[in-house]
Amino acid sequence: PAQQSVDYINAVVQDDITLVDDRLRLILGVKFERNDYTGWEIQPNLRGIWDAGDHHAVWVAMARAVRLPSRAERDMSIITTVIPAEALPPDSPTTFVGILGNRAIESEKLHAVEVGYRLRPTDPVFLDLTAFYNLYRDLILTVPGDAPVVQTTPPPPYMIFPSTLANRMEGETHGFELAGNWQASDWLRLQGIYSYMAMGLQVDAGVDES
């Protein structure tokens, strides 16, 4: 459409709870979101931090997050290839290969878990080790269409062999990060970071991955 209004409503609630003075904290939060595309989305977040003493600390975090589909993913019509007239039967309309949006598309979903450990042997020096695991659902990818579609807008009529967007992929990532920090002086800070991540994605059965 030439003009469209989309409403979003957001509300965030969070509480910071001290379970053991100067030792154990719990942070609870949740984001409530209402949008015209996918309705209500609830995104909770839980974090715990334990100061183990003697320059040691441990923390854990669990969260659910979503990525809302965009207007383009719902309404787009993109021409990627024009099929030459000589490759078509006589009197065929102009024919394209393209990508069409999908108004039934859902949000992409993430469930994340992180665990971290910090060692601070002296005030200027600390080391962080963090491990993570992320689980993804309803990821969006392009799916070949079953049959050509005739379009009449804009004129003249034309035909598209479409691919459409759909929530047809899932997967996971996991890995860790090691970071070191040394505040050598008021004007000099040295940092080093090493990160590792492995990813595995699977397409739903019946989808042509080519």
MARDREN-305466 format. One record per residue: x, y, z of N, C-alpha, C, O in turn. Coordinates in Angstrom, 2 decimals, padded with zeros to 5 digits. Each point is the difference from the previous one (the first is absolute). Layout:
BEGIN
PT,n.east,n.north,n.up,ca.east,ca.north,ca.up,c.east,c.north,c.up,o.east,o.north,o.up
PT,X,Y,Z,X,Y,Z,X,Y,Z,X,Y,Z
...
***
This chain:
BEGIN
PT,n.east,n.north,n.up,ca.east,ca.north,ca.up,c.east,c.north,c.up,o.east,o.north,o.up
PT,000.83,-001.20,000.00,-000.83,001.20,000.00,000.86,001.26,000.00,001.12,000.01,000.51
PT,-001.68,001.05,-001.10,000.73,001.27,-000.04,000.15,000.62,001.38,000.94,000.76,000.25
PT,-001.86,-001.09,000.64,000.07,000.53,001.37,-000.44,-001.08,000.97,-000.94,-000.75,-000.27
PT,001.63,000.67,001.40,-000.33,-001.04,000.98,000.40,000.48,001.39,001.06,000.60,000.18
PT,-001.92,-000.86,000.79,000.30,000.32,001.40,000.17,-001.30,000.78,-000.82,-000.91,-000.11
PT,001.89,000.84,000.89,000.29,-001.18,000.81,000.21,000.46,001.44,000.77,000.92,000.26
PT,-001.47,-001.55,000.67,000.07,000.39,001.41,000.84,-001.00,000.79,-000.12,-001.21,-000.18
PT,000.96,001.74,001.04,000.81,-000.81,000.91,-000.25,000.48,001.43,-000.07,001.20,000.26
PT,-000.07,-002.14,000.66,-000.13,000.32,001.42,001.08,-000.79,000.74,000.12,-001.21,-000.18
PT,000.66,001.90,001.01,001.06,-000.64,000.77,-000.14,000.33,001.48,-000.33,001.12,000.37
PT,000.57,-002.11,000.47,000.05,000.21,001.44,001.09,-000.91,000.57,000.05,-001.18,-000.33
PT,000.79,001.73,001.17,001.10,-000.76,000.61,-000.13,000.06,001.52,-000.18,001.07,000.58
PT,000.27,-002.24,000.05,-000.03,-000.09,001.46,001.28,-000.71,000.45,000.36,-001.04,-000.55
PT,000.31,001.59,001.54,001.25,-000.60,000.47,000.17,000.23,001.49,-000.39,001.04,000.53
PT,000.96,-002.02,000.15,000.27,000.11,001.43,001.39,-000.56,000.28,000.40,-001.02,-000.56
PT,000.30,001.69,001.43,001.35,-000.40,000.44,-000.11,-000.43,001.45,-000.26,000.82,000.88
PT,000.46,-002.12,-000.63,-000.22,-000.57,001.33,001.34,-000.43,000.59,000.74,-000.75,-000.63
PT,-000.43,001.20,001.82,001.19,-000.44,000.72,-000.39,-001.13,000.93,-000.75,000.20,000.95
PT,001.26,-001.40,-001.22,-000.33,-001.17,000.82,000.96,-000.15,001.18,-000.41,-000.38,001.09
PT,001.68,000.68,-001.33,001.02,-000.03,001.06,000.79,001.29,-000.11,000.57,000.28,-001.06
PT,-000.50,000.51,002.12,000.64,001.31,-000.05,001.42,-000.10,-000.55,000.82,-000.78,000.47
PT,-000.57,001.59,-001.50,001.32,000.11,-000.64,000.50,-001.32,-000.59,001.17,-000.12,-000.34
PT,-002.06,-000.87,000.21,000.44,-001.30,-000.51,-000.83,-000.49,-001.19,000.56,-000.36,-001.04
PT,-001.87,000.35,001.19,-000.86,-000.64,-001.00,-001.13,000.94,-000.39,-000.78,000.45,000.84
PT,000.70,-000.14,-002.16,-001.05,000.86,-000.55,-000.74,-000.74,-001.10,000.57,-000.81,-000.73
PT,-001.85,001.10,000.64,-000.84,-000.57,-001.04,-000.71,001.15,-000.71,-000.62,000.85,000.64
PT,000.70,-000.84,-001.97,-000.65,001.03,-000.80,-001.05,-000.68,-000.87,000.31,-000.86,-000.82
PT,-001.57,001.25,001.03,-001.11,-000.56,-000.75,-000.62,001.10,-000.86,-000.23,001.11,000.48
PT,-000.02,-001.42,-001.72,-000.61,000.99,-000.88,-000.83,-000.66,-001.08,000.21,-001.18,-000.32
PT,-001.14,001.92,-000.23,-000.79,-000.49,-001.11,-000.45,001.19,-000.84,-000.37,001.05,000.53
PT,000.40,-001.23,-001.84,-000.47,001.00,-000.94,-001.27,-000.51,-000.67,000.00,-001.08,-000.61
PT,-001.06,001.85,000.72,-001.26,-000.31,-000.68,-000.11,000.90,-001.23,000.17,001.22,000.10
PT,-000.44,-001.82,-001.23,-000.08,000.77,-001.23,-001.21,-000.44,-000.81,-000.25,-001.20,-000.17
PT,-000.49,002.19,-000.33,-001.16,-000.27,-000.85,000.21,000.72,-001.33,000.26,001.20,-000.02
PT,-000.35,-001.95,-001.09,000.17,000.60,-001.32,-001.07,-000.53,-000.93,-000.63,-001.03,000.26
PT,000.44,001.73,-001.36,-001.06,-000.36,-000.95,000.35,-001.19,-000.86,-000.86,-000.54,-000.69
PT,002.11,000.11,000.70,000.42,-001.09,-000.86,-000.16,-001.37,000.65,-000.57,-000.92,-000.60
PT,001.06,000.77,001.83,000.00,-001.32,000.66,-000.75,-000.01,001.31,-000.02,-001.03,000.68
PT,-000.60,002.15,-000.30,-000.76,000.03,001.26,000.91,000.21,001.20,000.95,000.78,-000.05
PT,-001.26,-001.49,001.13,000.77,000.15,001.25,001.28,-000.81,-000.06,000.00,-001.16,-000.43
PT,001.08,001.76,000.87,001.31,-000.67,000.14,000.49,000.25,001.42,000.05,001.14,000.46
PT,000.32,-002.22,000.23,000.49,000.09,001.39,001.46,-000.42,000.01,000.34,-001.08,-000.49
PT,000.52,001.93,001.06,001.43,-000.24,-000.01,000.55,000.10,001.44,000.34,001.09,000.46
PT,-000.27,-002.23,000.24,000.51,000.02,001.38,001.52,-000.04,000.04,000.66,-000.39,-000.96
PT,-000.12,000.81,002.10,001.44,000.05,000.21,000.29,-000.29,001.47,-000.61,000.60,000.89
PT,001.53,-001.51,-000.63,000.38,-000.37,001.37,001.51,000.00,000.11,000.69,-000.63,-000.81
PT,-000.18,001.34,001.80,001.45,000.06,000.23,000.30,-000.19,001.48,-000.68,000.56,000.86
PT,001.69,-001.35,-000.58,000.48,-000.19,001.37,001.49,000.28,000.07,000.75,-000.43,-000.86
PT,-000.33,001.15,001.90,001.41,000.37,000.18,000.41,-000.39,001.42,-000.64,000.40,000.97
PT,001.70,-001.18,-000.87,000.48,-000.47,001.30,001.44,000.46,000.17,000.89,-000.38,-000.76
PT,-000.67,001.20,001.77,001.35,000.42,000.37,000.56,-001.05,000.96,-000.38,-000.05,001.17
PT,001.28,-000.78,-001.68,000.52,-001.11,000.79,001.08,000.42,000.97,000.49,-000.83,000.77
PT,-000.10,002.10,-000.79,001.06,000.46,000.89,001.37,-000.34,-000.53,000.15,-000.77,-000.95
PT,000.88,001.36,001.58,001.39,-000.25,-000.41,000.20,000.26,-001.49,000.72,-000.73,-000.68
PT,-001.38,001.79,000.17,000.19,000.45,-001.38,-000.61,-000.93,-001.03,000.45,-000.05,-001.14
PT,-001.48,-000.70,001.53,-000.69,-000.90,-000.93,-001.48,000.40,-000.11,-000.61,000.41,000.98
PT,000.05,-000.54,-002.17,-001.42,000.24,-000.20,-000.52,-000.91,-001.10,000.71,-000.30,-000.96
PT,-001.95,-000.14,001.12,-000.65,-000.88,-000.98,-001.36,000.59,-000.33,-000.69,000.51,000.88
PT,000.29,-000.58,-002.15,-001.33,000.47,-000.38,-000.61,-000.93,-001.05,000.71,-000.69,-000.73
PT,-002.02,000.70,000.69,-000.74,-000.81,-000.97,-001.16,000.84,-000.52,-000.57,000.81,000.74
PT,000.21,-001.00,-001.99,-001.09,000.77,-000.61,-000.80,-000.91,-000.93,000.56,-000.82,-000.72
PT,-001.88,001.00,000.75,-000.91,-000.71,-000.91,-000.99,001.02,-000.54,-000.51,000.83,000.74
PT,000.23,-000.90,-002.03,-000.88,000.99,-000.60,-000.70,-000.57,-001.23,000.48,-000.94,-000.64
PT,-001.61,001.54,000.33,-000.71,-000.27,-001.25,-000.13,001.32,-000.74,-000.38,001.02,000.58
PT,000.70,-001.03,-001.87,-000.09,001.21,-000.81,-000.62,-000.34,-001.34,000.02,-001.15,-000.44
PT,-000.58,002.17,-000.22,-000.60,-000.19,-001.31,000.47,001.10,-000.94,000.38,001.09,000.44
PT,-000.40,-001.39,-001.72,000.18,001.02,-001.04,-001.29,000.05,-000.81,-000.38,-000.98,-000.64
PT,-000.26,002.13,000.66,-001.27,000.15,-000.70,000.24,000.07,-001.51,001.01,000.55,-000.44
PT,-001.94,-001.10,-000.35,000.13,000.16,-001.46,-000.20,001.46,-000.38,-000.75,000.74,000.65
PT,001.42,-000.33,-001.70,-000.11,001.37,-000.48,-001.13,000.10,-001.02,-000.54,-001.00,-000.46
PT,000.20,002.23,000.11,-001.01,000.21,-001.04,000.48,-000.59,-001.32,-000.80,-000.57,-000.75
PT,002.08,000.69,000.46,000.53,-000.55,-001.25,-000.20,-001.51,-000.07,-000.37,-000.53,-001.04
PT,000.60,-000.16,002.15,-000.14,-001.45,000.01,-001.46,-000.43,-000.16,-000.27,-001.13,-000.41
PT,-000.66,002.00,000.72,-001.41,-000.30,-000.16,-000.55,000.43,-001.37,-000.83,-000.71,-000.57
PT,001.29,001.84,000.04,-000.66,000.61,-001.15,000.85,000.11,-001.26,-000.49,000.46,-001.03
PT,001.76,-000.86,001.10,000.87,000.31,-001.13,-000.33,-000.86,-001.22,-000.56,-001.09,000.11
PT,000.93,001.62,-001.28,-000.07,-000.72,-001.26,001.24,000.41,-000.79,000.06,001.10,-000.54
PT,000.93,-001.99,000.48,001.28,000.31,-000.61,000.20,-000.87,-001.23,-000.10,-001.23,000.08
PT,000.39,001.86,-001.20,000.30,-000.73,-001.23,001.50,-000.29,-000.02,000.82,000.92,000.09
PT,-000.46,-002.19,-000.22,001.42,-000.36,-000.03,000.49,-000.38,-001.40,001.17,000.21,-000.32
PT,-002.06,-000.76,-000.51,000.41,-000.45,-001.33,-001.16,000.19,-000.98,-001.15,-000.25,000.34
PT,001.46,000.68,-001.54,-000.98,000.06,-001.09,000.21,-001.22,-000.90,001.11,-000.25,-000.46
PT,-002.19,-000.50,000.22,000.11,-001.18,-000.87,-000.14,000.46,-001.45,-000.99,000.64,-000.34
PT,001.95,-000.93,-000.52,-000.07,000.45,-001.40,-001.26,-000.52,-000.70,-000.45,-001.12,000.26
PT,-000.11,001.94,-001.14,-001.23,-000.38,-000.70,000.17,-001.28,-000.81,-000.93,-000.79,-000.10
PT,002.11,000.58,-000.48,000.22,-001.19,-000.83,-000.01,-001.29,000.83,-000.12,-001.09,-000.55
PT,000.24,001.21,001.86,-000.04,-001.19,000.86,-001.41,-000.33,000.47,-000.19,-000.97,000.74
PT,-000.81,001.76,-001.17,-001.38,-000.18,000.43,-000.88,-000.42,-001.16,000.35,000.22,-001.16
PT,-001.52,-000.84,001.46,-000.96,-000.30,-001.08,-000.50,001.27,-000.66,000.04,001.07,000.61
PT,-000.50,-001.16,-001.85,-000.53,001.18,-000.69,-001.13,000.67,000.79,-000.78,-000.67,000.68
PT,000.70,001.99,-000.79,-001.04,000.81,000.65,000.05,-000.05,001.53,-000.98,000.35,000.66
PT,002.09,-000.78,-000.12,000.13,000.01,001.46,000.19,001.43,000.50,000.63,000.81,-000.69
PT,-001.15,-000.48,001.86,000.26,001.33,000.54,001.46,000.13,000.41,000.72,-000.99,000.12
PT,-000.30,002.22,000.07,001.35,000.22,000.51,000.16,-000.78,001.30,-000.87,000.05,000.88
PT,001.98,-000.78,-000.75,000.16,-000.94,001.12,001.32,000.28,000.71,001.04,000.22,-000.62
PT,-001.13,-000.24,001.94,001.15,000.28,000.84,000.20,-001.11,001.02,-000.89,-000.81,000.25
PT,002.07,000.79,000.32,000.27,-000.75,001.23,000.17,001.03,001.10,000.71,000.99,-000.18
PT,-001.36,-001.20,001.31,000.05,001.03,001.04,-000.20,-000.56,001.40,-000.17,-001.21,000.19
PT,000.20,002.11,000.78,-000.20,-000.33,001.41,-001.18,000.81,000.50,-000.05,001.22,-000.16
PT,-000.91,-001.92,000.79,-001.19,000.65,000.54,000.01,-000.09,001.52,000.46,-000.98,000.57
PT,-000.99,002.02,000.06,-000.14,-000.02,001.45,-001.11,-000.94,000.45,-000.72,-000.58,-000.82
PT,000.60,000.44,002.13,-000.96,-000.95,000.57,-000.65,000.66,001.22,000.67,000.24,001.01
PT,-001.96,000.04,-001.09,-000.68,000.67,001.10,-000.31,-000.94,001.17,-000.44,000.45,001.06
PT,000.66,-001.74,-001.25,-000.20,-000.95,001.09,001.30,-000.30,000.74,000.04,-000.87,000.86
PT,001.03,001.60,-001.18,001.29,-000.29,000.59,000.00,000.34,001.49,-000.65,000.96,000.43
PT,001.37,-001.75,000.34,000.08,000.18,001.45,001.36,000.58,000.40,000.91,000.08,-000.83
PT,-000.78,000.30,002.08,001.27,000.53,000.50,001.03,-001.13,000.11,-000.36,-001.16,000.20
PT,001.63,001.52,-000.34,001.10,-000.94,000.27,000.26,-000.01,001.50,-000.03,001.04,000.64
PT,000.29,-002.23,-000.08,000.06,-000.15,001.45,001.37,-000.53,000.44,000.61,-000.83,-000.67
PT,-000.16,001.33,001.80,001.29,-000.39,000.58,-000.17,-000.31,001.48,-000.62,000.76,000.74
PT,001.17,-001.90,-000.31,000.16,-000.32,001.42,001.49,-000.07,000.27,000.72,-000.78,-000.63
PT,-000.25,001.59,001.57,001.44,000.14,000.23,000.35,-000.32,001.46,-000.73,000.36,000.92
PT,001.86,-001.04,-000.76,000.54,-000.29,001.33,001.48,000.39,000.00,000.74,-000.35,-000.92
PT,-000.31,001.06,001.96,001.40,000.39,000.14,000.46,-000.27,001.42,-000.75,000.15,000.96
PT,002.00,-000.56,-000.84,000.63,-000.21,001.31,001.36,000.67,-000.03,000.75,-000.17,-000.96
PT,-000.42,000.93,001.99,001.26,000.72,000.01,000.74,-000.10,001.32,-000.60,-000.21,001.05
PT,001.91,000.37,-001.13,000.87,-000.02,001.18,001.01,001.12,-000.11,000.61,000.18,-001.05
PT,-000.44,000.57,002.12,000.98,001.09,000.01,001.00,-000.20,001.14,-000.38,-000.26,001.14
PT,001.65,000.38,-001.48,001.08,-000.05,000.98,000.70,001.35,-000.01,000.42,000.50,-001.04
PT,-000.30,000.09,002.23,000.68,001.29,000.12,001.10,-000.14,001.04,-000.21,000.31,001.17
PT,001.39,-000.78,-001.58,001.08,-000.22,000.97,000.48,001.29,000.65,000.36,000.00,001.18
PT,-000.37,001.10,-001.94,000.33,001.32,000.54,-000.96,001.00,-000.61,-000.67,-000.30,-000.99
PT,000.58,001.49,001.58,-000.95,000.99,-000.51,000.23,000.36,-001.46,-000.98,000.18,-000.73
PT,002.23,-000.05,000.26,000.17,000.39,-001.41,-000.23,-001.13,-001.00,-000.09,000.26,-001.20
PT,-000.01,-001.52,001.66,-000.04,-001.13,-000.91,-001.25,-000.83,000.26,-000.34,-000.29,001.15
PT,-000.35,-000.09,-002.23,-001.07,-000.99,000.13,-000.07,-000.86,-001.25,000.38,000.44,-001.09
PT,-000.86,-001.66,001.25,-000.20,-000.95,-001.09,-001.46,-000.44,000.00,-000.57,-000.29,001.06
PT,-000.04,000.24,-002.24,-001.39,-000.44,-000.15,-000.04,-001.21,-000.91,000.64,-000.02,-001.05
PT,-001.41,-001.01,001.45,-000.27,-001.15,-000.84,-001.52,-000.17,-000.08,-000.66,-000.16,001.02
PT,000.13,000.19,-002.23,-001.45,-000.09,-000.20,-000.30,-001.10,-001.01,000.62,-000.07,-001.07
PT,-001.57,-000.78,001.41,-000.49,-001.03,-000.93,-001.47,000.28,-000.31,-000.73,000.50,000.85
PT,000.31,-000.83,-002.08,-001.37,000.29,-000.39,-000.58,-001.11,-000.86,000.72,-000.75,-000.67
PT,-002.05,000.67,000.71,-000.74,-000.92,-000.87,-001.27,000.71,-000.44,-000.77,000.48,000.84
PT,000.54,-000.41,-002.14,-001.17,000.68,-000.55,-000.80,-000.97,-000.85,000.56,-000.72,-000.84
PT,-001.86,000.70,001.05,-000.91,-000.86,-000.76,-000.95,000.88,-000.80,-000.71,000.83,000.56
PT,000.70,-001.01,-001.88,-000.80,000.83,-000.90,-001.16,-000.81,-000.57,000.15,-001.18,-000.33
PT,-001.31,001.84,000.23,-001.18,-000.62,-000.58,-000.67,000.98,-000.97,000.11,001.22,000.15
PT,-000.79,-001.78,-001.14,-000.79,000.79,-000.96,000.85,001.03,-000.74,-000.45,001.11,-000.25
PT,001.67,-001.49,-000.11,000.83,000.90,-000.80,-000.58,000.12,-001.41,-000.59,-000.94,-000.53
PT,000.76,002.11,-000.06,-000.61,000.31,-001.28,000.98,-000.31,-001.14,001.17,000.35,000.07
PT,-001.66,-001.01,-001.08,000.79,-000.26,-001.19,-000.92,000.03,-001.22,-001.22,000.07,000.13
PT,001.82,-000.13,-001.30,-000.75,000.04,-001.26,-000.36,-001.42,-000.43,000.86,-000.87,-000.08
PT,-002.15,000.66,-000.21,-000.51,-001.32,-000.37,-000.56,000.07,-001.42,-000.79,000.90,-000.29
PT,001.17,-001.82,-000.62,-000.56,000.02,-001.36,-001.51,-000.18,000.02,-000.53,-000.80,000.77
PT,-000.16,001.54,-001.63,-001.45,-000.11,-000.10,-000.42,-001.24,-000.76,000.79,-000.61,-000.72
PT,-002.07,000.25,000.88,-000.53,-001.20,-000.66,-000.44,000.25,-001.44,000.07,-000.90,-000.83
PT,-000.52,002.13,000.54,-000.56,000.29,-001.33,000.21,001.47,-000.31,000.16,000.81,000.91
PT,-000.15,-000.45,-002.21,000.13,001.42,-000.36,-001.21,000.81,000.45,-001.10,-000.54,000.16
PT,001.32,001.83,000.04,-001.05,000.92,000.47,-000.16,001.10,-001.03,000.99,000.57,-000.46
PT,-002.24,-000.28,000.09,-000.29,001.09,-000.94,-000.24,001.28,000.79,-000.83,000.02,000.91
PT,001.56,001.03,-001.26,-000.15,001.30,000.65,-000.61,000.98,-000.99,000.36,000.01,-001.18
PT,-001.28,000.81,001.66,-000.66,000.98,-000.86,000.35,001.44,000.35,-000.39,000.93,-000.70
PT,001.13,-000.75,001.79,000.39,001.35,000.44,001.51,000.05,000.17,000.55,-000.80,000.75
PT,000.13,001.71,-001.43,-000.55,000.95,-000.99,-000.25,-000.69,-001.33,000.62,-001.02,-000.29
PT,-001.54,001.59,-000.55,-000.26,-000.60,-001.32,001.19,000.21,-000.92,000.84,000.86,000.25
PT,-000.75,-001.66,-001.31,-000.90,-001.08,-000.40,000.23,-001.26,000.83,001.00,-000.07,000.72
PT,-001.90,-000.92,-000.79,000.18,-001.22,000.80,001.33,-000.70,-000.32,000.46,000.01,-001.14
PT,000.11,-000.59,002.14,001.25,-000.74,-000.18,-000.01,-001.19,000.94,-000.84,-000.08,000.90
PT,001.77,-000.83,-001.11,000.05,-001.23,000.79,001.32,-000.07,000.75,001.05,000.39,-000.50
PT,-001.13,-000.91,001.74,001.20,-000.18,000.83,000.08,-001.45,000.43,-000.97,-000.58,000.49
PT,002.14,-000.01,-000.68,000.33,-001.26,000.66,000.61,000.38,001.35,001.17,000.38,000.05
PT,-001.94,-000.48,001.05,000.45,000.65,001.23,000.72,-000.96,000.95,-000.23,-001.21,000.01
PT,001.08,001.80,000.76,000.43,-000.57,001.27,-000.60,000.87,001.09,-000.16,001.21,-000.19
PT,-000.18,-001.80,001.31,-000.60,000.75,001.09,000.83,-000.15,001.27,000.81,-000.92,000.11
PT,-001.02,001.81,000.82,000.67,-000.07,001.28,-000.85,-000.82,000.97,-001.22,000.14,000.03
PT,001.87,-000.98,000.77,-000.72,-000.85,000.93,000.88,-000.32,001.19,001.23,000.07,-000.09
PT,-001.86,-000.41,001.22,000.72,-000.40,001.22,000.31,-001.49,-000.10,-000.70,-000.82,000.59
PT,001.74,000.48,-001.31,000.27,-001.41,-000.29,001.40,-000.45,000.39,000.49,-001.00,-000.53
PT,000.17,001.72,001.42,001.34,-000.39,000.40,000.15,000.09,001.52,-000.63,000.85,000.64
PT,001.44,-001.70,-000.07,000.33,000.04,001.42,001.46,-000.36,000.17,000.65,-000.47,-000.93
PT,-000.13,000.68,002.13,001.41,-000.31,000.20,000.49,000.41,001.37,-000.78,000.36,000.88
PT,002.09,-000.41,-000.73,000.61,000.34,001.28,001.41,000.53,-000.22,000.64,-000.28,-001.01
PT,-000.17,001.04,001.96,001.40,000.41,000.06,000.50,-000.24,001.42,-000.77,000.07,000.96
PT,002.04,-000.34,-000.85,000.61,-000.13,001.32,001.47,000.39,-000.11,000.58,-000.03,-001.09
PT,000.00,000.38,002.22,001.40,000.39,-000.01,000.40,000.64,001.32,-000.67,-000.14,001.02
PT,001.79,000.85,-001.08,000.50,000.64,001.21,000.83,001.22,-000.39,000.39,000.17,-001.16
PT,-000.13,000.66,002.16,000.86,001.17,-000.19,000.89,000.16,001.22,-000.47,-000.09,001.13
PT,001.74,000.32,-001.36,000.97,000.25,001.06,000.55,001.41,-000.18,000.50,000.35,-001.07
PT,-000.61,000.45,002.10,000.43,001.40,-000.08,000.87,000.34,001.20,-000.26,-000.42,001.13
PT,001.31,001.19,-001.39,000.88,000.49,001.05,000.14,001.50,-000.07,000.00,000.58,-001.09
PT,000.12,000.04,002.23,000.11,001.46,000.08,001.05,000.38,001.06,-000.03,-000.49,001.13
PT,000.94,001.38,-001.52,001.03,000.48,000.94,000.08,001.52,-000.11,000.37,000.54,-001.03
PT,-000.74,000.12,002.12,000.11,001.45,000.08,001.40,000.32,000.49,000.24,000.16,001.19
PT,000.69,-000.06,-002.16,001.40,000.14,000.36,000.30,001.34,000.67,000.87,000.08,000.87
PT,-001.59,000.96,-001.26,000.19,001.33,000.59,-001.26,000.81,-000.28,-000.95,-000.50,-000.60
PT,000.95,001.75,001.03,-001.17,000.85,-000.24,-000.23,000.22,-001.49,-001.13,000.26,-000.41
PT,002.18,-000.35,-000.39,-000.13,000.31,-001.42,000.19,-001.21,-000.91,-000.05,000.13,-001.23
PT,000.28,-001.32,001.81,000.27,-001.18,-000.80,-000.82,-001.18,000.50,000.08,-000.38,001.17
PT,-000.87,-000.20,-002.07,-000.76,-001.21,000.29,000.22,-001.01,-001.12,-000.14,000.34,-001.18
PT,000.47,-001.55,001.54,000.24,-001.08,-000.96,-001.12,-001.03,000.11,-000.38,-000.41,001.09
PT,-000.14,000.00,-002.26,-001.08,-000.98,-000.05,000.31,-001.06,-001.03,000.60,000.27,-001.04
PT,-001.03,-001.47,001.34,000.10,-001.09,-000.96,-001.25,-000.86,000.07,-000.49,-000.29,001.09
PT,-000.03,-000.13,-002.25,-001.25,-000.76,-000.05,000.16,-001.13,-001.02,000.53,000.20,-001.10
PT,-001.00,-001.39,001.47,-000.09,-001.12,-000.92,-001.44,-000.51,000.02,-000.54,-000.27,001.07
PT,-000.07,000.12,-002.24,-001.38,-000.47,-000.10,-000.07,-001.21,-000.92,000.72,-000.08,-001.00
PT,-001.58,-000.86,001.35,-000.25,-001.18,-000.82,-001.51,-000.22,-000.07,-000.68,000.05,001.03
PT,000.16,-000.31,-002.23,-001.42,-000.31,-000.16,-000.18,-001.06,-001.06,000.61,000.08,-001.06
PT,-001.45,-001.07,001.34,-000.39,-001.02,-000.96,-001.49,000.16,-000.28,-000.79,000.28,000.91
PT,000.40,-000.46,-002.17,-001.39,000.20,-000.41,-000.51,-001.20,-000.78,000.72,-000.58,-000.82
PT,-001.96,000.20,001.10,-000.66,-001.05,-000.76,-001.42,000.40,-000.31,-000.77,000.30,000.92
PT,000.40,-000.29,-002.20,-001.34,000.38,-000.43,-000.62,-001.13,-000.80,000.68,-000.67,-000.77
PT,-001.98,000.45,000.96,-000.71,-001.04,-000.71,-001.25,000.59,-000.65,-000.74,000.76,000.62
PT,000.54,-001.13,-001.89,-001.20,000.41,-000.73,-001.06,-001.08,000.17,000.31,-001.19,-000.01
PT,-001.58,001.62,000.16,-001.09,-000.95,000.14,-000.05,-000.95,-001.19,000.35,000.36,-001.12
PT,-000.79,-001.56,001.39,-000.13,-001.00,-001.06,-000.96,000.50,-001.08,-001.01,000.63,000.31
PT,001.33,-000.90,-001.54,-000.84,000.40,-001.11,000.39,001.29,-000.65,-000.60,000.39,-001.00
PT,001.60,000.32,001.55,000.45,001.26,-000.58,001.21,-000.28,-000.89,000.95,-000.65,000.42
PT,-000.99,001.15,-001.63,001.11,-000.14,-000.93,001.10,000.98,000.41,-000.18,001.21,-000.16
PT,001.30,-001.71,000.67,001.07,000.85,000.51,000.82,000.62,-001.12,000.85,000.85,000.28
PT,-001.07,-001.23,-001.54,000.77,000.59,-001.08,-000.42,001.45,-000.24,000.54,000.67,-000.89
***
